[in-house]
Amino acid sequence: NRLNMKVQILLTVAGLAASLDLEQVLQSPTELKNLFAEFNAKFGKNLSPAEVPMRMRLFSNDLKEIVRINKEHEWVSGINQFTAMPAAEKQMYLGLNDTLSAPAPEDNMPPRE
């Protein structure tokens, strides 16, 4: 339908615009540092001075991946709380959280007679 097509076109254009902006950021060390500082503030990252170079490198690599994804897909990828996070740290967020599937305590009680 026409509305779906308009939404897809809008998302594609938004993705291209986001991709182009990030490409510009990647070309400017000053803009990259500024965006990295904004990212850290927004997501409450309190990095030690020794940690900053590694996280900045990860941030830059993640931005490059976001640009690549946004050029190849209709949907838009962007910066989130997992950006600039080492793989080992991301692993802590993966997996099954079955706390919601545990039966309530009353479900474990024997039936009343």
C-alpha positions as a Markdown table, in Angstrom:
| # | Residue | x | y | z |
|---|---|---|---|---|
| 1 | Asn | 0.0 | 0.0 | 0.0 |
| 2 | Arg | 1.1 | 3.6 | -0.5 |
| 3 | Leu | 1.5 | 4.4 | 3.2 |
| 4 | Asn | 3.9 | 1.4 | 3.6 |
| 5 | Met | 5.9 | 2.5 | 0.6 |
| 6 | Lys | 6.1 | 6.1 | 2.0 |
| 7 | Val | 7.3 | 4.8 | 5.4 |
| 8 | Gln | 9.9 | 2.6 | 3.7 |
| 9 | Ile | 11.1 | 5.5 | 1.6 |
| 10 | Leu | 11.3 | 7.8 | 4.6 |
| 11 | Leu | 13.2 | 5.2 | 6.6 |
| 12 | Thr | 15.6 | 4.7 | 3.7 |
| 13 | Val | 16.2 | 8.4 | 3.4 |
| 14 | Ala | 16.6 | 8.8 | 7.1 |
| 15 | Gly | 19.1 | 5.9 | 7.1 |
| 16 | Leu | 21.1 | 7.5 | 4.3 |
| 17 | Ala | 21.0 | 10.9 | 6.1 |
| 18 | Ala | 22.2 | 9.3 | 9.4 |
| 19 | Ser | 24.8 | 7.3 | 7.4 |
| 20 | Leu | 26.1 | 10.4 | 5.7 |
| 21 | Asp | 26.3 | 12.4 | 9.0 |
| 22 | Leu | 28.3 | 9.6 | 10.6 |
| 23 | Glu | 30.6 | 9.4 | 7.6 |
| 24 | Gln | 31.3 | 13.1 | 8.1 |
| 25 | Val | 31.9 | 12.5 | 11.9 |
| 26 | Leu | 34.4 | 9.7 | 11.0 |
| 27 | Gln | 36.4 | 12.1 | 8.8 |
| 28 | Ser | 36.8 | 14.7 | 11.6 |
| 29 | Pro | 38.7 | 13.7 | 14.8 |
| 30 | Thr | 37.2 | 16.7 | 16.6 |
| 31 | Glu | 33.6 | 15.7 | 15.6 |
| 32 | Leu | 34.4 | 12.1 | 16.5 |
| 33 | Lys | 35.7 | 13.1 | 20.0 |
| 34 | Asn | 32.6 | 15.4 | 20.5 |
| 35 | Leu | 30.2 | 12.6 | 19.5 |
| 36 | Phe | 32.1 | 10.2 | 21.8 |
| 37 | Ala | 31.7 | 12.6 | 24.7 |
| 38 | Glu | 28.0 | 13.0 | 24.0 |
| 39 | Phe | 27.6 | 9.3 | 23.8 |
| 40 | Asn | 29.4 | 8.8 | 27.2 |
| 41 | Ala | 27.2 | 11.5 | 28.8 |
| 42 | Lys | 23.9 | 10.1 | 27.4 |
| 43 | Phe | 24.6 | 6.5 | 28.4 |
| 44 | Gly | 26.2 | 7.4 | 31.8 |
| 45 | Lys | 29.6 | 5.9 | 30.8 |
| 46 | Asn | 32.3 | 6.8 | 33.4 |
| 47 | Leu | 35.5 | 5.7 | 31.8 |
| 48 | Ser | 38.9 | 5.6 | 33.4 |
| 49 | Pro | 41.6 | 7.5 | 31.5 |
| 50 | Ala | 43.3 | 4.2 | 30.7 |
| 51 | Glu | 40.0 | 2.9 | 29.2 |
| 52 | Val | 39.3 | 5.9 | 26.9 |
| 53 | Pro | 41.6 | 5.0 | 23.9 |
| 54 | Met | 40.2 | 1.4 | 23.7 |
| 55 | Arg | 36.6 | 2.6 | 23.9 |
| 56 | Met | 37.2 | 5.4 | 21.4 |
| 57 | Arg | 38.6 | 2.8 | 19.0 |
| 58 | Leu | 35.6 | 0.6 | 19.5 |
| 59 | Phe | 33.3 | 3.6 | 19.1 |
| 60 | Ser | 34.9 | 4.5 | 15.8 |
| 61 | Asn | 34.7 | 0.9 | 14.5 |
| 62 | Asp | 31.0 | 0.7 | 15.6 |
| 63 | Leu | 30.2 | 3.9 | 13.7 |
| 64 | Lys | 31.8 | 2.5 | 10.6 |
| 65 | Glu | 29.6 | -0.6 | 11.0 |
| 66 | Ile | 26.5 | 1.6 | 11.5 |
| 67 | Val | 27.3 | 3.5 | 8.3 |
| 68 | Arg | 27.8 | 0.2 | 6.4 |
| 69 | Ile | 24.5 | -1.3 | 7.7 |
| 70 | Asn | 22.6 | 1.9 | 6.9 |
| 71 | Lys | 23.8 | 1.8 | 3.3 |
| 72 | Glu | 22.8 | -1.9 | 2.9 |
| 73 | His | 19.4 | -2.1 | 4.6 |
| 74 | Glu | 16.0 | -0.3 | 4.7 |
| 75 | Trp | 16.0 | -0.1 | 8.4 |
| 76 | Val | 18.2 | 2.3 | 10.3 |
| 77 | Ser | 21.0 | 1.3 | 12.7 |
| 78 | Gly | 22.3 | 3.7 | 15.2 |
| 79 | Ile | 24.2 | 4.4 | 18.4 |
| 80 | Asn | 22.9 | 2.7 | 21.5 |
| 81 | Gln | 24.1 | 1.5 | 25.0 |
| 82 | Phe | 26.0 | -1.4 | 23.3 |
| 83 | Thr | 28.2 | 0.9 | 21.1 |
| 84 | Ala | 31.9 | 0.9 | 22.1 |
| 85 | Met | 31.4 | -2.2 | 24.3 |
| 86 | Pro | 34.0 | -5.0 | 24.0 |
| 87 | Ala | 32.6 | -8.4 | 23.0 |
| 88 | Ala | 33.2 | -9.9 | 26.4 |
| 89 | Glu | 31.1 | -7.2 | 28.0 |
| 90 | Lys | 28.3 | -7.6 | 25.4 |
| 91 | Gln | 28.3 | -11.3 | 26.2 |
| 92 | Met | 27.0 | -10.5 | 29.7 |
| 93 | Tyr | 23.8 | -9.2 | 28.1 |
| 94 | Leu | 23.2 | -12.2 | 25.9 |
| 95 | Gly | 21.4 | -15.4 | 26.8 |
| 96 | Leu | 18.1 | -16.4 | 28.3 |
| 97 | Asn | 16.6 | -14.5 | 31.1 |
| 98 | Asp | 14.1 | -17.0 | 32.5 |
| 99 | Thr | 13.2 | -15.1 | 35.6 |
| 100 | Leu | 9.8 | -14.3 | 34.2 |
| 101 | Ser | 9.1 | -18.0 | 33.3 |
| 102 | Ala | 9.6 | -19.2 | 36.9 |
| 103 | Pro | 6.4 | -20.3 | 38.5 |
| 104 | Ala | 4.9 | -18.2 | 41.2 |
| 105 | Pro | 5.4 | -19.6 | 44.7 |
| 106 | Glu | 1.7 | -20.5 | 45.0 |
| 107 | Asp | 2.0 | -22.6 | 41.9 |
| 108 | Asn | 4.4 | -24.9 | 43.7 |
| 109 | Met | 2.0 | -25.6 | 46.6 |
| 110 | Pro | 0.2 | -29.0 | 46.6 |
| 111 | Pro | -3.5 | -28.8 | 45.7 |
| 112 | Arg | -5.9 | -28.3 | 48.6 |
| 113 | Glu | -8.2 | -31.1 | 49.5 |
